[in-house]
Amino acid sequence: MAMERPMPPRSHDRNPLHRVAFGCGGGLVLVAGGVALAVLGIFPPLTRYALTITLILAGVILLGTSLVWLRSRPDRGQLLWTALLDAILAGAVVLAIAPIAALIKGFVELVTQSKNQSGGDWIAYAFAFTGLFLGAVFFAYAIKYYLSTLMVLITTLATGRNGNGNGNGHNGNGKQHAGLNRIANGNGNGFHIDLGYHPFVSVHVAAYNEKRVIERLLTALSQLEYPAYEVVLVDDSTDDSNLILDRWKAQPGFKILHRTSRQGYKGGALNEALKVMDPRTEYVVVFDADSVPFPDSIDRFLPHFYNVNGKNGNGNGDGNGNGHNHGEITRRESVAAVQSYQWHVLNKSESWLTEAVRAEYAGSYMIERPFQDAVGSLKMVAGTAYMIRADLLREIGWGHSLTEDWELTLKLYARGYKVAYTPWAETPAECVSTFSRLARQRMRWAEGHTFNVRKWFVPIMLSPFVTPLEKLEFLFDTTYYLQAGLFVIGSLAWLMSEIVFHTHVPGWTATLGWSLLFSNILALPLMNLGGLILEEAPLRDLQGVLGALVLSFALVPFQGWAAMKGLLSREEGPWFRTPKTGRITDEVHHLRRLHMLRRWLLGHRARVGEGPRSPARPSGAPTAHMRSRRSRRLGWVVVAAMTIALMAVAVGASRAPVTEAAGSTFFLYGTGAGPSLFDANVSNNTVRSQVFDATCAPACPAVWTSGVGAHPGVATPTASAQTIFAGTYSWQYWTTNAGANATVSWTFRYGDNVGCTTNPVTIAAFVNVPVLVGQAGTTVNVGTTVSNVNVPAGKFICLSISRTGGGPVTLRYGNNNNQRTNFTTPSVIFIPEYGAALLGLALVIPMATKLWTGRRRRTRVTA
């Protein structure tokens, strides 16, 4: 693939930022790893203790060295926040891959036990592995959504109290790193900068059969307050749009072009706009036809292409609300484009579906994208409501993909450029109003997205100008439109294994499986709810969270099919237009000042030696704001629910599984008809006897089945999976003085029925076990196994003994005269179940829906 010469590496991308990030972050990860080894007890004691001490010691040394070095630096505050954020991200990565690691471990254990598995068992395990593997893949996405929601919400709720310090601290390479609650001085709110002149801006629109909305857009563009701009509209329409557009051809500053073909789709139309735009153009803004930009939109984009360094050299700037910048203004050369909020609110009250679409976008643009911007991961140009440098656009040009915006994003990142994000140039737009239109739209996105992932995978992953974190984000994006399908298939497979087959992968419990399921289900709803809270949306908008959850499942077959088509097809297409209605159901004003979110967006962790910029806010903007108490309370409800749920999982994990290191001792029960049950409780029936000789009275083999309760007890299958470790079995028995010594075969197995005669699977088997006459509580080692065995839920466990030679010998068992014949297994993991601990998260949605049905509280705003 031909590529222009990429930008050279920038030296300030290396030390000292990465040094402290890897030092502090790596140290914390090593300490956490050592503690995890000690708690989980994965290895034998000697190995475990050695590894634990080594990891903790290495982590403390690395962390201490980094902190000592940090104290000597004047920029230690910025670097410390950087390190903490990186450490949290590293922990999230470890947590995201933990289920996969557990599955690999379980698979290895199952393979070692393959000789003990029946065909039916393998079918059940196939469902279990499929469910857990796909669930674990989706869990990586869920961790990202949980992490971004928690970090953004906690940071903004806990630190966004005064609403006055709003300096904007972008760094020089396009990655705007949040320093949690660290903010620059000044009152700049991020949408005005005085460059001494007005760069010429060309506004581009590609339209196709948009007669219902096109005049609304052109009217809004004619009212832009920026003094140096033009509008270039390229129309491919076959409807009556030309009758409307003809009236605008004579409008000063408007260029209306009509194409007779749709070659290249939207990208092809935008390429035509490039050809006729004013040669003075420095920046290009792209809007879709259903957009209604605010008059000050261009002014809100421009500041994000520049740095303003404080005049006193301390990087604080002096944005004091007087409309002037004090300090040196420099261009952020690595920033190619600035994406803003596609604010789908014009017709949000039209139906449950438009409410759902509105909530979905709130989560993405108020939580996910600010988080991406803060940590410096890959961010995409999203089709509309963005500004891009004209010189780069002339150089790169538009592609002809169904998702020309995603293709443009990958072209920019492969060359070393970045995309920045701001919510302050928000652009109202329509929500898709019918499900069929929404499905067609998402199918187009899914096909084009996956097609470009395949096309650009190697260039992005091999590019030296794409950072590791950006590559990780790109890997997340590879299956973005397949993730819902993975979730649905995985969930169904898990339910089959859990409810129908009662089968667990070795090392997995029902608690962990159900927790994985519910944590995946609730990740997106909680992010969407958090986005609406940060936006301080009206209470009635919260009901869209439930609709968005429904849509995420309903769109699965459509997105999955289109994504596979994009992955396998040689070419994309065709393009299906998403019809617009032109309806406006809600009055729209600028977003509130986003006092909560700005603490996250403007508290950037700057590169060393670079000061944050502090653009002045426009005259007349509020100087103080009292945030809605309702939004803050609701935000804390979300945080509290997530915290309680995670604590519940932690408590459950600390108690499940429980390893009985000394093994488990089981006592033998019996009836007049012969052996019956064994149980961990001491048998309380009268003494019973079993004669092992050639006739074997009363019956051979003698079989005891696992059970519970007082004699005679009840045979009981396993309530959940158990892992019986490799090791030594021992036997304590009583015999009479009459007869002769004998040898027996001793088999420990599980099966589907009492007596384990249906689908029996051997756990351990030993021959020539001696049974001596005249013994009173003699303990002998029966034998030793070399591999662990997993016993699924719903299975009966049995002990079977048959004579192989000698005798007769009379085995006595029961409670009389303390003749309690018993046997002891190696260590067994018994797994207590605590239900789906993450169900606590579900409390969030009922509470939210209850709020919007109640009376509305007035939001107080002071100027």
N, C-alpha and C positions, 0 to 999 in steps of 0.2 A: 504494500500500500504506500503510495507516494505521500510524503510528509514534508512540510517546510521545515527549515532548520529550527529546532526548538530553542528556547531561551537557555542561557547558560545557568549553571547552578549558582545559587546565592549563598555567599559564605556565612551570612548571619543565620542561616537555617540550621547551623550545626550547634557548636557550643556557644555559651554555657547552658543554654536552655535544656538541651537534650541530656547534658551531663547530670544536672540536678533531677531531671525527670526520671531518668533511668536509675539514678542512685537512690532517691527517696522511694520512688514507686517500686523498683526492684527489691529494695530492702523490706518494704512492707509485705510484698508478695511472698518473699522467702520466709518471713516470720509467720505469716498466715499459713503457708504450706506446712511448716513444722508443727504448728498447733493442730492443723487438720489431721496430720499423720498420727499425732498422739491421741486425738479424740476418736478417730475412726478405727484405729487398731488394725490397719490393713496387713501389716507384715508381722512376722514373729517378734516377740518382745525385744530380743537383743538387737535385731536389725532395726526395728521401729525406733527404739530409744536412740540408737546411734544416728539415724537419719534425722530424727527430731532435733537433737542437740546440734547437729551440724548445720541444719537449715536455719534454726533460730539464731545461732551464733553468727553465721554468715550474714543473715539479714540485719542483725543489730550492728555489726561492723560496717556494712555498706551504708546503712541508714545514718549511723553516727558520723562516719566520714563525710557524707554529703551535708549533714547539718552543720558540722564544724566549718566546712568550706563555705557553706551558705552564709554563715554569720559574718564572714569577712567582706561580703559584697553589699554595695549600696542598694542594689535592686532585689534584695533578698525577699521582700514581700511578694513581688510579682512571681519570682521563681518558686517560692514556697507554695503558692496557690496552684501554679502549674504542676508541681510535683504531686500535690494532693489529688488534683483532677486526673492526672495520668495514672496514679495508683488505683483510683476508683475504676477507671476504664480497664486497667489490667485485671483487676478483680472480677469485673463483669465478663471479660473474655474467658477467664478460667471457669466462671460459673456457667457460661453458655456452652462450653465444650464438655462440662462434667457429665451430662447425661450420655453423650456419645462414648466417653471413656468407660462409663459404667456398663454400657451395652457391649462394648468390645470385651470387657472382662467377663461379662455374663456369657457371651458367645463362646469364649475360650473354655470356660468351665463346662458348658453344655457339650462341646465337642469331646472333651475328655470323658464325658459320661455317655457318649453316643451308643455304646454297646448295651446300655441299660434302658434305652428308649424304644418305645414301640412306634409303629407308623402313625397311630392316632396322636401320640405325644408330639411328633414332629409337625403335624398339621396345626396343633394348638400352639406350639412354639413359633411357628411361622406367623400366625396372627399376632402373637405377643411381640415378636421382634419387629414386624412391620409397623405396628401401632407405635411402639416406643421409639423406633428409629425416626419415623416421620414426625412424631411428636417432639423429639429432641431437636430435629432440624428447625421446626417452627419455634421451639423454645429459644433458639438463638435470636430470632426476631423479637419474641416476647421480652427477653432480657433487655434488648435495646429500647423497646418502648417503655418498660418499667423504669429503666435507669434514667432515660430522658425525662419522664414524667416526674419521678421522685426528685431528681436533682433540680430541675427547673422550678417545681412547685415549692420545695422546701427552701430553696435559696430566695425566691421572691417573697414568700410568705414570712420568712423569718427575718429578712434584712431590708425589705422594701418599705420602710416606715416613713421616711421623711419626704420623699418625692421631690427634693430640690436639687440634689447632686446628680446631674445627668450628663456629665461629660462623656464624649464618645471616644473610646480608645482602640481604634483599629491598628493592627500591626502592618508591617510593610510587605507581607507576602500573600495577603489575601485571606489568611486564616485568622479569624477573630476569636481569640481565646478568652473565655470568661474566667475572671478571677473570683468567682463566687460573689461575695459582697464587696469586693474592692471596686471603687468607682473613682473616676477622675473628678477633679474639681470643676465648678462651673455649672451653668444651668442649660447648656445646649441640649436640645432634644433631638438632634440628628437629622433635621431636614432643611438646613439652610447653610450656605457657605458663600463668602464674598471673595470671588477670585479676581476681582478688578475688571472683569468683562464677562460676557455671557457666551459660553461655547454654543455653537450652532447645533441644534438638535433636529433630527428628521424622525417624524413619527410614521411608522409603517403599519399598514393594515392589509391583510389578505381576506377577501370576502367571497363567499359563494352562496347565492340565493338567500341573502339575509335581509329581505325587504322589510321584515317586521322590526328590525332593530338598527338598521344601518344609519338612518337619519338621527336616531337618538345618540349614537356614537359620534357622528360628525358634528352634531350640535355641541356635545361636550368638548370635543377637540377644538372647536372654534373658540371656546371660552377659556382655554388654558391661559394662565397669567404670565407665562414665560415670554420674554420679548423677542427671542431669536429662535424660531422654529418653523417647520413646514410639516405638512401632512401629505403622505403619498399612499394612496389607496389603489390596490390592484384587484380588479373584480373579474371573476370567472363566471358570473351568474348567467343562468338561462331563464330566470323568472323576470319579474317587472322591476327589479332593482335599478336597472338603467334609467327608468323614469325619475327615480329619486336622485340618482347620482348626477344626471345631466344638470340638475339645478345647482350643484356644487362645483361644477367645472370652472365657473367664472369667479369663484370665491378666492380672494387673494391668499396665497400661501397654501393652496390645496392643489394637488396633482392627482387627477383621476384617470386611471388606465383601465382598459378593458381587454381581456384576452379571449380569444375564440376557442382555446383548448384548456384543459386542466393539466397539462404536462407538468410533472414534478409536484403536483398538488400544492400544498401551502408553501413548501420550500421553493418550488418553481415560481410562484407568484412573488414571494419576497425577493427572489433574485432579480426579477424585473424591476422591483422598487429600488434595488441597489443601483441599477443602471441609470436611473433618472434622478436620483436624489442630488441635492445641492452639493457641489464639490467642497463647500466650506464645512460640511457636516463633520463634527467631532464625536457625536454620540447618536445612536439610533435607539428609539423606544418602540416596542412592539406591543400592540393591543389586539385582542380578538374583537369580533364584531359585536358581541353581546356586552362588552365592557362599557362602563360609564366612569371614566377617570375624573378625579377631582381637579379643580382649576390649578392647584399648586403641585400637581403630580411630578412635573419635571424637576422642580426645585427640591423635591424630597429624594429624588434619585441621586443627583449630582454629588452631594457631600461624600458619598461612600467610595468615590474614586480617588479621594485625596486624604492626605495626612495633614494635620495642623500641629506643629510642635510649639510648645509653650515658649513665650518670649524670654522667660527667665531660665530656660534650659532644664527645667525640672519635669517637663512632660505633662504639666497640668493644664496648660492653656489658660484662656481667660474668657471663656464664653459667658458673658455676664448679662445677656439679654438686651444689649444695646444695639444688636444688629451688626456688630463689627467683629472681625477675627483679629486677634493679636497673636502673631507668631508666624513662622515660616510655613508656607503651604507647599507641599510636595505631592506629586502624583504617585499613586500606588500602582507601580508599573505591572505588577503581577495580576491585578484585578482586571479581568476582561469584561465582566458583566455583573450587574446587581439585580437580583430577583426580589420581587416584593410579593405581598400577600394577594393571591387571587381570592378575593373576598366574595364568595357566592352567597349573597344575601338579598338580592333584589326581589326575588319571588319566594323567599324561604318559607312563607306561611301558606303556600299554595296547596301543599299536601304533605302527608307523612314522609313521602319520598324526598321532597325538596328539603324538608327539615333534616332528614338523614344526611343528605349530601352536604348541607351547610355544616353539620356537626363534624362530619368526616374531614372537611377542609380545615376546620378550627384546630383539630388535633394535630394535623400535619404542619400547619403554618404557625401555630402558637407554641407548640412543644417540640416536635421533631426537628424542624428546620432551625429554630434558635439553638437547639442542642448541637446539631451538626455544625453550625456556625461557630459555636463556642469552643468545640473541641478540635476544629480544623479538619473535619472529614469532607469527603466529596459532596458537593451540592450541585443540583442540576438547574439549568435554565428550564422553566416550566411553561413555555408556549406563549404566555401573555403576561403583561404587567412586569416587564423587565427592560433595563437599559443596557446597551452593549457598546463598546468602543467601535467607532466606525472604521478606524484603520485596520483593526483585526478582522472585522466583518468583510471588508473589501478583500483582504488577503485570503481568508478561509472560504468565504462564500457559503451559500446555503446548500444543503444536500436535498435529496428528493425522497427522503424516508417518510413513512407514515407518522413517525415521531421525529420531526426535523429538529425539535428543541433538544431531545436527548442526544441525537447525533451531533449537534453543535456543541453540547456540553463535553462529550468525549473528545471531540477534536481539540477543544481548548485545553483540557487537562493533559492530553497527550503531548501538548506543546509547552507545558509548564505554566499555563495560566490558570486562574482560579475564578470561582463564582462566589460573590458575597451575597448576603441576605439582609434585608431590612423589612420590618412590618409597617414602617411609617409611610410608605408610598402605596398603601393598600388601594386596590382598585375594585369597586363593586362590580359584580357580574351576576349572570343568571345561574340558577341551579337547573340541571336537567330535570324535566318535569314528568317524564314517563319512564317506566322500567325498560321498555324496548329500546328507547333512545339511549338510556344509560348503558345497557348491555352492549349496544353497537359501539358506543364511545369507548368503553373499557376494553372491548375486543380489539379495537384499532390500537389503543395504547399498548395493550399486552403484546400484540403481534410486532409492532414497530420496536418496542422496548427490547424484546428478546432477540429480534433480528439484529439489532445494533450491538447487543451484548456479545453475540457470536462473532460479529464482524470486527469488533474493537477489543475483544478480550485479550489477545496477545499484545497489541500495542500498549494498552493501558497497564497490564501487569508487568511488562518489560520496560516501561518508560522510566528513566532515572529521575524524571521531574514529578512523578506522582508519588507522594509520600506513602509509607506503609499504612497509615490510618486511612488515607484516601483509597488505597487498594482494598483494604478490609471493607470499607463501605461499598465499594464496587462489587465485591464478592457477595455482599448482602443483596445488592440490586440484581444480581444475575437471576435469581429465582423469585424476584419480587412478586410477579403476577402468578407464580405457581404456589406461593406459600399458603394461600387459603385452601387450595386443592390438597396440598400435603396435609394440612390440618384436618380436613374432613375425612380423607382416607385413613389417616393415622388414628383418628378418634374412633371411627367405626371398627377398625381392626382391634384396637385396644378393648373396646366394649365387648367384642366377640370373645377375646381371650379371657377377659375378666368375668363376664357374666355367664357365658355359655360353657367355655372350656375350663374355667377356674385355673388357668395356667399362668405362672409368673416366670419371667426370665430370671436366672440365678442372680441374686444380689438386688432384685427389685421387689418392692412390696406393693400391695394395693394402695397404701397411703401415698407412696411416691408417684405411682401411676396416675391416681386420681388428682393429686396435686398438680402434676404436669398438665393434665387435661384442663383443669379449671384455671390454672395460671395462664395458659394459652388463650382460653376463651375470653378472659377479662382484660387482656393487655391493651387491645385497641379501644374498647369502650372507656377504660380509665384514661387513656391518653386524650381521647376526644373530649371527655368531660373536663379534664384539666385544661385543655385549650379554651373551652368556653368560659371557664372560670377566669383564666388570665385575661381573656378578652373583655371580661365583665359583661357578658352577653345577658340579655333578658332571661328571666327564669324559664319562660315558656320554650326557649331554644333548647333547654336541656333534654326535652323529650326526644330530640333527634338522635341522642346517643343510642337509644334502643333501636331506632330504625336503622342506624348505621350498622349495628351488629347484625340485624336481619339481612341487610344488603350484602355484607361481607360473605355470608353463606350462599345467598341467592345467586351471586355473580360467579361462584366457583366454576361451574361447568363452562361458562362462556369465556372467562378469562383463561382457564386452563387449556381449552381447545385452541384459542388464539395464540397463547404463548408457545404451545408446541408447534403450531403452524409456523410461527416466526423463527423458531429454533431449527426447523427442518427444511423449510422452503428456500428455494434459490432466490426468489424475489418476493417483495411485499405487495400488498394491495388486494383489492382496490380500496380507495378511500371512501368511507361512508360518512356523509355530513351529519352532524348533530343539529336537528332543527331547533330554532329558538322561538319562543312565544311572544316576547316583547312585554310580558306582564310584569308589573311591579306591585307587589303586595305590601311592602314595608317601606316606611320612610327611612332614608339612609343618610347618616352624617358620618364625618370622620370618626374613626375609632377614638375611644377615650385616650388619654395621654399614656396609657399602658404603664402606669406607675409601677406595677408589680414586675412586669416583664422587662422594663428597661434596666432594672438592676442586674438582670442576667445579660442582656444584650450589650449594655454600655459598660459593664464592669470587666472589660477585656483584659486578659493577661498579655501585656505588650512584650514584644521582643526586646531583648536587652539593648539598651542604648537608644531606644526609640520611645518617644513620648506619645501619649494618646492625643488625638485631635479633639477639639472642643468647639464645634461650630455653634454659632449663636442661634438662639431660637428666634422665630419671627416676632415682630412687635405685635402686641395684643394677645399673645398666648397666655394662658393662666400661669401664675407664678406659684400657686399652691393648689393642692387637691386633696380632699379627704376621700380615701378609697371606700367603696361600698363595703359596709360591714358584712353584708350578705355574701359577697364574693370571698372575703377572707374566711368567714366561718365555713363556707362550703369547701374551700380549698383545704382547710385543716381536717374536714371530715374525710376527704379523699386520702390525705396523708396518713391520718390515724387508722383508717381501715386497712390500708396497705401495710402499715407497720404491724398492726395486730395480726394480720394474716401471716406475715413473714415470721413473726415470733411464734405463732402456733405451729408452723411447719418446723421451726427450729426445735421447739419442745418435743414434737413428735419424733423428729429425727434423732434427738438425744436418747430416746427410749426405744427406738425401733431401728434396727434389730437389737436384741439383747443377747449377748453371747454368754452361755454358761460354761466357763472355761474348764470346769472339772468334769464336764459331761453330764448327762441326764440319767438318773436311775429310775427304772421302771419295775414295779412289783406285779407278780403274776396273780390273777384271779382264776377261779374255777367254779364249776357246778358239778352236780352229780353225774352229768353226762360227759364231763371232761373239761379241758381247758376252755376259757372264755376270753377274758380281756387282760390287758396290762395297762397300768396307769402309774403316774408319778406319785400318787398317794398310796400309802401303805394299805395293803389288802386287809379287809376285815371279815372275811368269810371263814368258815371252819376249815380245818386242814384238809387238803385234797392231795391225791396221789396220782402219778402217771408212771406206769410200768413200761420200761423199754427192754423188750426181749424179742424173740422171733415173731410172736403174735402181736405184740405192742397193744396192751390193753390200757384204756378202753378203745383207743383208735390211734392210728399213725397215718401221716405225721401229726404230732401234737401242734396245734396252731393257736396262738393268742393274738387278738386284734386290739389295736389301740382303742381306749374308751375312757369315760369319765364317770364320776359319781360313786356312791356307796354300792357295795355288792347287792345285786349282781352287776350294776352299772349299765351303761349304754355305749355300744360301739359308736365311735364318732370319727368322721373324716377330718382332715386338716382344714382349719378355718382359713388359713392363708399359707403362702409358700414357706417352706423351711429348707435350710441348707444344713446337711449333716456332714461335718468335716471329716477328712481323712484322719485316721488314728486307730487307737486300740480299743476293742470291746472287751469288757470283763464280765464275769459271771460269778455270783455268790449263790450257793445252793446247799440244800439239805437232802440227805438220802437215809434210808433205813440201813440196819446192820445186815439184813438178809440179802442173799443173792450174790452176784459177782460183778466185778467192774465191767464197764461197757464203753464204747465210743459212739458218738452221735454226729450227725451232720446238722449244722446250725445255720439257718438262713433268715436274713432280715430283709424284708421287701416291702413295696407298697403296691396297691392295686385299686380297682374301682369298686370292690364290694367287700363285705365282711369275709374274712378268710383270705382275701387277696388272690382269688382264683381267676378273676377277670382282668385281663391286661396286666399281669404281674410284672413288676420291674424290680430286679434285685439291687438292693443297696449294699449288702455285704453277705458273703457266703463262706463258710469254713467247714472243713471235714476233719474227721478223726479228733473231735473234741472229747477229752476223757470225762467220764462220769463215774466217780468212785463210790463204793458202798461205805456206809457208816460215816458220812461226812456231816458236820454241823456248822454251817455257815462258811464253808471253804470258798475262798475267792481265787479264781484262776483267770488268766488272760485267754480269751477265746481266739483272738487273731487281730491282725492289723490291716487296715485298708490304706491305699496310696492316693486316692482321689476323692474330692468332695462330691456329694450327690445332692442335687436339688430335688425336693419333693414338692410338686405343685399343690395348690389348694384343692380341696375336695377329694383327696385320696385317703384310703385307709392304709395304716401301717401295721404289718404283721410280723410276728416271730414264729418260725416254723422249726421244729426239732424232730429228726427221724433217727432211728437206730441204724448204725452201720456195722456193728460187731459186738460180741460179748454179751454180758448180762445174764440173767435179768437184773436190772437195777431199778429201784423205786424212788422216783423224784418226788419230794414233798414240798408243797407250797401252800401258803395261807397264813393266817394270823396266829393260830393256836401255838403255844409254846415258842413264840417268836420264830417260827419256821417260815421266814419270809423270803423265799427264793426270788431273786431279782437279777437284772442285768443292767449294765451301764454302757451307754454309747459314748463315742468321742463327743467333742463340743458340738452343740446343736444351736443354730440360730432359730429361736422362736420369735415370730414377728407379730407383735401386738398391733392391731389396727385402730387408727384414730379417725377414720373417715376422711373426707376431703377437707383438709385443713384450710385450703384457700377459698372455701365457700364463704368465709368471712368477707372476702372482697365483694361478694354479690350484694352485701348490705348497702354498698355505695349507690347502686342504681335505684333501688326502692326509695332510699332517702332523697335522692335527687328528684325523682318523679313526684314524690310527696311535696317537695318544696314548690315546684312549679304549679301545683294545683291549689296551693294556699294563697293567701292574700299577698300582693306585691308590696314590698317595702320601697320606700322612696330612697333614691341614692342622693346623698347630699354632695354638692359641688360648690366650693367656694372659689372665688376669683381673686 
